[in-house]
Amino acid sequence: MDDSHKQNDDLCQIFYQIKGVDERIYSLIIQMLGKHNSFDWMEFLSEEENLRHLEENIIKLILYVIIKIQDHIFNKQDYSDEGYSEQRQDLIKRIRDQKEIIRFLKFLVHLTAYDDNFIPCGSNSLHLLVTMKVDLRYQNFENIRIKNTSLMGANLVRCNLSGSQLDNVYLNGMNLNQALLFNCQWTNLRILEHNKMDGHTSIVFSVCFSPDGTTLASGSADKSIRLWDVKTGQEKSKLDGHTNIVFSVCFSPDGTTLASGSQDNCIRLWDAKNGQQKSKLYGHSSSVFSVCFSPDGTILASGSYDYSIRLWDVKTGQEKSKLDGHTYAVYSVCFSADGTTLASGSGDNSICLWDVKTRKKKFKLRGHSQSIVSVSFSPDSTTLASGSTDKSIGLWDAKKGQQKSRFDGHSSYVQSVCFSPDGTTLASGGYDHSLLLWDIKTGKQKSELDGHSDYVRSVCFSPDGTTLASGSADKSIRLWDVKTGQQKSKFDGHSNQDLSVCFSPDGATLALGSSDNSIRLWDVNTGKEIQFSNKSYKDILAQFKTPIFQNYPLRTQNYPILIISQQVIIQAQGALILKGKFVNHQGVDLKPLLQSQNSCLLERQIQN
């Protein structure tokens, strides 16, 4: 028997000894501790004259079990850590249906309010209770002290958490609706933040929504393109024709045509409605890395490893122009919003700006010392941003062909750049695991979004500009609040690196393409992965009437209480907050986040 199973055997044997203990005994002990909170409570309970109102034998049994727990690894290590995953799951299987043990775990949580020595086991106990989805609503958790654990998904609706202390605790998905949060000291908090479309048999390199948001296209290393119904999650059609990796897919502005670029050196145009191939565009002599439609949908641009850019007539499928100017692979092409200019980024360390009408090169922008892997126009078409493997971001005047500024902040390759819809902010993702937001007007770094543990491959703003999505080689997608710089959600689920992120036109859905060969869709508002096995989301509503809230004027309406998944950002609708501290691991005040979830900051109410 390995050590973990032996430890669980020992722990379960300890827990089993408290069977038959009435929960009222625990309540009486807690009441007694509340009256005498600055004394040796274990010694106090050991003295017979202090047990007149309690059952002496039961108290001695509880003390015996507590002493055993105190010396066990359960009171020394963080059971929420991934290293204890198997041990934790085995323990849960053994105790989840044992009501007496559940009551004892709650008692250990309460014990943290009175004795520092039991904070580790109390924290582990609360983690187990949350993981087992034990009903913790309405609990009086005043003054509890919880450290170094995960409470993700905890349903603490209408709990009294006043005076509680939380340190280094993960809170994603916590439901604090109508909770009491007076004088809390919550520090070093961690807020990180499905439907899987299976079909591809290799890496998904590119995903793209149709303009109306109803269809998702995906291109893969399995040589295929697939069209998916966003509403049902069903595959609409599989587009076969390419004989090698599909690097890029792009819908025309009217949504009727899909373009794809491949390692087989060709581009194909497809009828987006019936999935039939409309035309095959020959011309490139090497891999096609990037395809992009002009804003009016009449021209398709393509960038290739053959060092060239080509412009194609979408209607006829004929090549209109070959644009030569680069001396190495063209990794990225992008039309300006007004359709007059095409930008191309290359491995020759340069960017070219082309006049779409005359097909002439307007400017060759030099300033980077290594490959340009990403280019992006501002919404007003006046500015171009470039991301390079030289670790820098270039900002260029697209009308004059001059460099406006250079942003240095990354310590490794810049993988992706993207403008916000209003053009005031630029997001950049890097090989250094970082995600940076830049103020376009001042050229200053606004914030660093810390969370990813591997390189950031893709960044994308939501249509309303309030949310930024990032995809990383750490196998996660994260959503960020652009205004506060705080992480809103973390989406896990892929078994390999997430390579591409894309918002639907209405901003309600995020599509993720991954090297585990899958595409997943996530509801941006809830942070939940869309499950197409369910015909619709069923909001689980709860109406509560407890004395603690009955006389408070803001509680006159019944708030819906939703049961949530682990990935949802914290909920705090109707929570009452007075003084205290709520700070994340970066020292950022999270009270604005709680207030954004419709909690009530009583200090402001009092001041008003």
N, C-alpha and C positions, 0 to 999 in steps of 0.2 A: 504494500500500500504506500503511495507517495505521500509526501508531507502535507500537501494541500487537503487530501481526503482525510488524513488523520486529524488535521486541525479542525475540519468540519465535523468529524465524528465527535471530537472532544467538545466542540462548541455546542453541538446539538444535545449531547448528554447533559451539558450544563443547563441549557434552556429547558429540557424536558423536566427538570427537577422542580420547576415552578408551576407545573400543571396543578390546577385546582385552587390556585390563589385567586381570591375574589378581587375584581378590579377596584372595589371600594377601598381595599387596603392600600393600594397604590395612591389613591386620592388622599387618604388620611395622612400618609407619609409626606406627600407633597405639601399638604396644608401645614403640617408640623414644621417642615423645612422652611416654609414661607414665614413662619413666626420666629424662627431661630436660625436665620441664615448666616450667622457669623460664628459658627461653632463646629466641633467635630461631630457631625450628625451620626456617623456610624457608631462611634462610642456612645453617643446619647441613646441610640436605639438599642444598644447592647445592655443598658442598665435596666433592670427589671422594674424599678419604680417609675420609669417613664413609659411603661407599656400598659398602663392601666386601661387605656381605651382601645388597645389593640390586642390581637391574638399573639401571645408570646412566641409560640412555636412557629407560626407563619412568618413572623418578623425575623426570627433567627434563620429560617430557611432562605428568606430573601437576602439577608446579609451574607449568608454563605455563598449564594449564587453570585452576588455582586462582587465578592472578593475573588471568586474564580474568574469572573469576566475581566476584572481589573488586571489580572496577570496574563490574560490570553492575548494572542496576536490581534484579536478583534478590537482590542483597545490600544493598539500600537500602529497599525497600518491602515492605509486608505483603501477600503474595499471597493470604492468606485473606480479605482485605477484599472486600466485595461489588463495589467498583469495579473489581476485577480478575477478576470472574467469567468473562467471555468469554475473556480472555487465559489464565486458569488452565485452563479447559476445553479450549481449543485446544492448550495445552502438554501436557496429560494425554493427549490423543488421539495426540500425536506420540511420546510416550516410554513409554506404559504397558506396551508389550511389549518394551522394550529392557532386557534383563537387566543389561547392563553399566552403563547409566545408573542403574538402580535401585540397584546396588551403590555407585555413586559418590555418590548422594544419601545413602545410609546413612553413607558416609565423611564427608560434610559435616556430618551430625548429630553424629558422634563428634568432629569437629574443634572444635565449640563448647566442649568441655571444656578446650581448651588455648589457644584464641586468641579474644579478644573480638571481633576484626575480622570473624569469620565467624559470629557469632551470628545476624544477619539471614538469611543464606542457609541456615544450618543449620536455623533455625526454619521457613523456607519449605520446605526439603527434607522435614522431618518432616511438615509439613502435606500435602504432595503424596503422600507415602508412605501416610499415613492415608487420604486421599481416594481413592487408587487401590486401597485395601484390600490393600496389600502385607502379607504375613505378617510381623509384627514380634514374634511370641511368642518368648520365651527370649532376647531380645537383651540384651547387656550394655551398658546405657546409663549407666554410672556417670559422675557428674559432668557430664553434658551440661547446657548452659544454653540454654533456649528462652524466647523473648520474643515478645509481641505477635502471637499467631497462634491458630488454632483447631485443637484436637486432638479435636474431637467425634467419637465413635465409634471412637476408637483402641483396637485390641485389643492390649494390652500384658501379656497373661497371662504370668506367671512371668518378667517382665523384671527385671533388676537396675537399679533407678533410684536406688540409694544415692548420696547426695551431689549429686543433680541439683538444678538451680535452674530453676523455672518462674515467669515473671512475666507477668501480663496474658494468660493463656491460657484459652480456653474448653474446658471438660472434659466437657460433657454426653455421656453414652454411653460414656465411657472405661471400659475393662475392665481393672482392676488385680488381678484375682483371682490370689492367691498371688505377687504381686510383692514384691520387696525394696525397702523404703522407709526406709533408714537415713539419718539426718542430712540429710534433704531440706529445701530452702528453697523452698517453693512459696508465692508471695505474689500478692496482687491477682488471685486466681483468679476465673473467671467460670463459674458454673453456672446456666444459664438454666432448660430443661426447658423407610394410613388408609382408615379406610373412609369414603367419601363417599356419602351417600344422595342421589342426584340425583332430581329429580322436580319440585320447585318451580321456577317460572320467575321468581320475584321474591323479595324479602327475607323471610327467616324471622324472625318476631317472637317466637315463643314455642315452647318445647318442654317436654314433660311426660311422665314415665314413669308407666306404670300401676303400681298398688300392688304387683303381683307381679313387676314388673321385666321382663316379657316383651314388652311393647308400648311403643312410643314414639309420641306424638302430636306433630304440628308444625302450627303455624298460620302462614300466609304472606300477603304482600301480593298474591299471585296469586289471592286470594279462596278458596283451597282449604285443606282440612285433610287431612293424610295420616297414616295409621297404618302403622307399620313393625314388622316382626318383629325384635326386638333380636338374637336368636340368629343369624338368617340374613342380616339386613340387607335383606331383600326388602320391597318395599311390599306391605302386606296389603290396603289399600283407600284410595281417594281419596274424600273426603267433599265433595261439591259441594252448594252451596245458598246460601252467602253471596254477596252481590253486590258486596262491597267488602272491604277489608283485614281479615284476621283478626288481631286484636291479642292475644287471650288464649285459651289452651286449658287445661282442668283436668279430671283424672279424679276421679270419685267415689271415696270411700274403699274401696268394695267392688270397684272396677274395672269395673263393668258399664256405666257411663254416662260419656260425655265431654261437657263443656260448652264452648261456644265463644262469644266475644264479638267483635263486628265493627263496622267503621265504617258498616255498613249499618243501624245502630241496633238490631239485634236479637240475640238469644241463641238458639242452637240446642242441643238435647240430642240426642245420638247414641247408638245402641246400639254399644258398644265392640267387641262380638263380631262383628256382621255389617256394621257400618258404615252401617246404615240410620238415617235421621233419625227420632227419636221424637217430638219436638215443637219448635215454634218459639215463642219467648217474645217477645211484643210488649209494649211499654210505654214503653221509652226513646224519646226524640225526637231523640237524637243518638248519636254514637259510643260504643260500650261498650268501655272500656279494660281492665277487670279483672273476672274471674269467680273465685269461690271457693266450694267446697263446705263446709258445716258438717261437723264431725268425724263426726257420725252419718250423714251423707249425705242427710238429708231436706230440707235447705234449700240453695238456691243464692243467693249474694249477688252483685250486679253493681254496678259503679261506672261512671258515664257522664259524658260532656261536657255532658249536660243538667243537671248539678249534683246529680243525685239518686242515691241508692242504692236498689235494689229487692231484695226478698226473694221467692224463688219456691219453690213447692211442687214438688219434683223429681218426685214421683209423678204429679201431675195436670198439671204445667206451668202452673199458675195463679199469678198474682201474689198474694202474701200481704200484702205491705206495700210502701209507698213511703216511704222515709225522707228527709225534707227537713230540711236544716240547713246545707248548704253554699251558698255564693254564687258558686261557680265549679266547674270540672270536677273530678270525683272520679277521681284517677289510680290509687288503690290501695285495695283492700279486703282484710281479713284476719280470719279467725275466731281466737279464742283456742283453745288446745288443749282446754279443758274445754267449749267450745261455748256458753258463756253470754254472751260479749261479741263484738261485731263492731267492728273499727276501720276508719276510712276517712280517707284522706289526700287533701287537696284543693289546688287552685290558689288557694284563698282564704286560704292560709297557716295553716289550722287543721286539727286532727284531731278527729273526733267518735268517741266511744265509745257504742255502742248496746247496750241490753239486748235480747238476741235473743228472749227469751220475751215481753216486754211490747211490744217494738218501739219503746220510748221511748228518747230520747237521755239517756244517763246523764251525760255530761260533754262539754264542748267545750274542747279543750285548745289554749291559745294560748301562744305563746312564740317561734315562728318568725316571721321577718319576710318570708319568701317562700314559694313553693309547696312542699308536701310531696309528694314523688314516690315515697316508699317507706315502708311501715310493716311492723313485724314484732313478733309477740308472743314473749316468752320461753317456754320449754317448760312452765313451771309456771303460765302465764297471768297472773302478777302484774305483769309489767313489759312496757311497750310501748316500742319504739325507733322513731324517725322520722328519715328523712333528707330534707334540704331543700336548695333552691337557694340558701338564705342561708349555705351553707357549713358549717352546724352539724348536729349530731346531738342529738336530744332523747331523754331517758330519762324515762319517765312511770310513776307508780304507777297501774296500771290499776284498782285497787280504790277509790282515793281521788280519782283524777282530778287529781293534782297532779304537777308536774314534779319529778323527783328530782334530775336533774343535766343538764348540757349539756356535750357534748364538742366542743371546738374544736381543730382540727388540720388540717383541710382548707383549702386556699386557694382552692377553687372549689366548684361544686355537688356535693352528696353524692347520688350516683346510686342507691346500693343499700345496704341494711343487712340483716344476717342474724345471728341468735343461733346460738351453738354448741349442740349437742344437750343439753349439761349446763347451759346457761344462764349459764356463768361468763364467757364471752367474746363480744364483739360484733365483727363484721367490717363495715367500711364501705369502699365504693369511690367514688372521686370523679372529677370532671371535671379535677382537677389531676394526673391520672395516678397518684395514690397509692392505696394499699391499706393501711388501718390496722386494727390489732387493739387492742381496749380491754378493760381489766379492769372488769367490771361492779361488783364489790364496792368497789373503790377509786376508780373513775372515771378512772384513769390510763391513758394510752396505753401498751400493752405493747410494741408494735413497729410499725415501718413496713416494709412489704414492698416493696422497691424492685425494679423490673424493667420495668413497663409504660411505653411511650413515648407513650401516648395515653390518653384517659379510660377509666376502669374502669366498664363498663356493668352488670355483674352479678357477684354474689358468692354462693357457696353452700357450706355445710359438708357434708362426707361424713357418712353416718349415724353413724359411730363418733367423729366430732369431731376426728380426728387430722389431717385434710387439708382445706384450703380451696381451692376452685376460683374463679378469677376470669376474666371475659371482658372483652376490651378492644377499643377502636376501633383499636388497633395491629395488629389481625388475629391476635392470639394468645390462647390460653388457657393459663393457668399454674396449676400445682398447688403448694401451699405446705405445709410442715410447720408445723402450728399451734404446736407446742411450741417449736421452735427459731427459727421465723420465716424459715427458709431455703427457697429455691425448690427444689422437688423435680423438676419437669419443666416444659418449655415445649412446647406443642403448636402447631405451625404447619401451614398447609395451606390455610386459607381464603384466597381472593383478595380478601376484603373484610372489613368489620368483624364481629367476633363479638358478637352481641347478647344471647345467652342461654346460661346454663350450668345443668346439672341433673344430680345424681347419681342413679343407680339405687338402689332401696331397699336393696340389699345392699352398696352402696358400691363395687362392683367396676367399674362402667362410668360414664363421664362422657359426656353428650350435649351437643353444641354446635350452636346454631342461628346462622346467619350471614346477613349481607346479600349474600353471593355466591350465595344461594338454596339453600344446601346444609345438610345435617345430617351431623355426623360423630360416630362413637362411638370412644372411646378406652379402652383397658384401664388402669385406674388403677394397678394394681400394677406393671406394666412400663413404663408411659408410652408404649406403642405404640398406634398407631391400629389398630383392629380391621379386618383384611382379610378380607372374607367370600369372596374368591376362593379362600382356603385353607380346607379343611375343618376344619382344626384347627391350632393352633400346634405347630410341631415344634421342640422344644428340641434344640439341637445340643450334644451332650455331648462333652467331650474329657477323656481320662485321660492324665496326663503323669507321667513318671518321669525327673527330671533330678537329677544329683548334689547340686545346691545345696539340695534339699529332702529328700533321702532320710533324713537322720539327725535331722530335726527332729521331735520327738514329736507336734506338732499336725498333722503331715502324714500321719498313718497312714491316713486315709480319703481316697478320691478325690472331689474336689469337682467338680460339674458346671460346665463353663465354657460360658456361653451366648454365642452370637453375637448382637449387639444392634444396634438401630437408633440413629440419631443422637439420638433424643429421650429415650432412657432415662437416668435419673439414674446417676451413677457407680457402678460395681461394684467391690468390694474384698474379696470373700470369701477369707479365708485370707491376705490380704496381711500382711506383717510390718513394723511401724512402730516405729522406735526414734528417739527425740528428734526434732529437726527442727521445721519449721514448715509448717503448711497453713492459710493464711488467705485469705479471699475479699476482694473489692474493697471491702467495708465494714468490714474489720478483724475479721471474725468467725472464730473458730477452727473449722476444719472437721474436726478430729480426731473429735469426736462423730459427725459424719456418716459418716466412714469406719468408725468402730467399729460404727455401726448397720448397716453392710453386712457385718458379721461379719469385719472385719479384727482383727488382734491387736496391741494396744499393748504392746510388750515391756517398756517401763518399768514398767508396772503389774504385769506378770508377775514382773519382777525384785524389785519392792518387796514383793510378796506372798510 
